Structures are given as structure tokens and as C-alpha cells.
């Protein structure tokens, strides 16, 4: 099944990488899924405090 997700590279220092790996395992998520989840949560919190971020999509 095709996906509309954009693939991107992410650079983390070794300690951060290892901690994210442990947490994602404990949460029974892939690292990618966990990182996406954390970013989505941060965006939700940010928008609650600062208003919705408007994104203009080009045709």
C-alpha cells in the first residue's frame, strides 16, 4: 500500500539515539514510529500555546 509520508534523514548523537531506542522498545514501537509520535505531540502542544501553524500547499 503506497504511503504519502516523506522520507528524511535524522542525525542524533549516540546517547540520544540509544535512549530513543530504549524508549521505543519499551513503548513497543519502531524508532521511526516513536519519533514521529513525539514530534506530533510536540506540534500539538506548540499549537495549543501559540495557535495553529498554517501551511500553504502548492498545487
Backbone as CSV, one residue per row, in Angstrom:
resi,resn,N_x,N_y,N_z,CA_x,CA_y,CA_z,C_x,C_y,C_z
1,UNK,0.850,-1.178,0.000,0.000,0.000,0.000,0.893,1.238,0.000
2,UNK,0.702,2.159,-0.953,1.523,3.367,-1.022,1.275,4.272,0.179
3,UNK,2.272,5.051,0.492,2.165,5.987,1.610,2.499,7.393,1.126
4,UNK,1.975,8.393,1.787,2.276,9.776,1.430,3.295,10.384,2.381
5,UNK,4.017,9.555,3.094,5.000,10.057,4.053,6.302,10.391,3.338
6,UNK,6.938,11.451,3.774,8.206,11.894,3.211,9.331,11.234,3.989
7,UNK,10.270,10.672,3.274,11.418,10.054,3.918,12.484,11.124,4.137
8,UNK,13.041,11.141,5.331,14.050,12.143,5.661,15.133,11.522,6.526
9,UNK,16.308,12.079,6.482,17.402,11.620,7.331,17.368,12.360,8.655
10,UNK,17.851,11.722,9.690,17.879,12.338,11.008,19.208,12.006,11.655
11,UNK,19.882,13.011,12.132,21.158,12.797,12.813,20.988,13.041,14.293
12,UNK,21.368,12.049,15.100,21.284,12.140,16.556,22.641,11.808,17.145
13,UNK,22.936,12.413,18.292,24.161,11.977,18.952,23.910,10.576,19.516
14,UNK,24.977,9.860,19.809,24.866,8.450,20.189,24.019,8.241,21.438
15,UNK,24.174,9.081,22.441,23.424,8.920,23.687,21.928,9.108,23.439
16,UNK,21.572,10.135,22.687,20.162,10.365,22.363,19.602,9.181,21.583
17,UNK,20.344,8.709,20.599,19.911,7.559,19.798,19.630,6.353,20.685
18,UNK,20.545,6.038,21.577,20.388,4.863,22.448,19.177,5.016,23.373
19,UNK,18.963,6.218,23.887,17.817,6.434,24.781,16.502,6.327,24.022
20,UNK,16.451,6.891,22.821,15.245,6.771,21.997,14.983,5.312,21.659
21,UNK,16.035,4.566,21.372,15.903,3.144,21.070,15.295,2.389,22.248
22,UNK,15.750,2.672,23.455,15.222,2.014,24.659,13.751,2.378,24.866
23,UNK,13.434,3.666,24.775,12.056,4.095,24.996,11.129,3.497,23.948
24,UNK,11.532,3.523,22.686,10.670,2.977,21.636,10.432,1.487,21.841
25,UNK,11.442,0.769,22.302,11.275,-0.655,22.597,10.295,-0.841,23.750
26,UNK,10.438,-0.049,24.789,9.517,-0.139,25.928,8.082,0.198,25.531
27,UNK,7.931,1.101,24.576,6.608,1.514,24.101,6.092,0.594,22.992
28,UNK,6.877,-0.394,22.642,6.548,-1.355,21.589,6.232,-0.658,20.264
29,UNK,7.104,0.252,19.901,7.013,0.998,18.644,8.349,0.898,17.930
30,UNK,8.309,1.062,16.615,9.567,1.211,15.898,10.148,2.568,16.277
31,UNK,11.449,2.727,16.090,12.055,4.031,16.392,11.425,5.113,15.532
32,UNK,11.214,4.833,14.258,10.629,5.810,13.356,9.233,6.216,13.831
33,UNK,8.421,5.227,14.169,7.061,5.497,14.639,7.097,6.299,15.929
34,UNK,8.008,5.974,16.837,8.112,6.686,18.105,8.529,8.140,17.889
35,UNK,9.521,8.360,17.030,9.987,9.722,16.766,8.877,10.546,16.126
36,UNK,8.141,9.958,15.185,7.023,10.659,14.564,5.963,11.003,15.610
37,UNK,5.658,10.075,16.508,4.691,10.288,17.581,5.124,11.452,18.482
38,UNK,6.375,11.469,18.867,6.894,12.530,19.750,6.815,13.890,19.056
39,UNK,7.171,13.938,17.779,7.107,15.197,17.043,5.667,15.680,16.921
40,UNK,4.748,14.765,16.621,3.335,15.145,16.523,2.828,15.694,17.851
41,UNK,3.198,15.067,18.952,2.785,15.554,20.275,3.339,16.956,20.533
42,UNK,4.594,17.182,20.180,5.208,18.489,20.383,4.474,19.555,19.568
43,UNK,4.149,19.235,18.320,3.433,20.179,17.470,2.071,20.509,18.074
44,UNK,1.356,19.511,18.570,0.052,19.745,19.208,0.193,20.685,20.403
45,UNK,1.186,20.451,21.253,1.417,21.310,22.417,1.785,22.725,21.983
46,UNK,2.643,22.825,20.981,3.071,24.127,20.477,1.875,24.920,19.960
47,UNK,1.026,24.246,19.170,-0.126,24.933,18.589,-1.149,25.318,19.656
48,UNK,-1.264,24.531,20.704,-2.170,24.909,21.803,-1.720,26.218,22.452
49,UNK,-0.422,26.402,22.571,0.124,27.599,23.210,0.222,28.780,22.250
50,UNK,0.513,28.507,20.974,0.864,29.569,20.035,-0.079,29.717,18.852
51,UNK,-1.109,28.910,18.792,-2.024,28.960,17.658,-1.593,28.002,16.556
52,UNK,-2.554,27.704,15.701,-2.306,26.729,14.635,-1.263,27.240,13.645
53,UNK,-0.396,26.372,13.233,0.604,26.684,12.218,-0.063,26.465,10.867
54,UNK,-0.139,27.512,10.073,-0.764,27.405,8.757,0.288,27.006,7.728
55,UNK,-0.034,25.999,6.953,0.851,25.535,5.898,0.150,25.770,4.572
56,UNK,0.798,26.490,3.681,0.246,26.739,2.352,0.793,25.678,1.411
57,UNK,-0.088,24.867,0.856,0.318,23.832,-0.070,0.171,24.328,-1.495
58,UNK,1.190,24.078,-2.299,1.130,24.469,-3.707,0.443,23.388,-4.510
59,UNK,-0.246,23.794,-5.565,-0.937,22.821,-6.423,0.031,22.054,-7.272
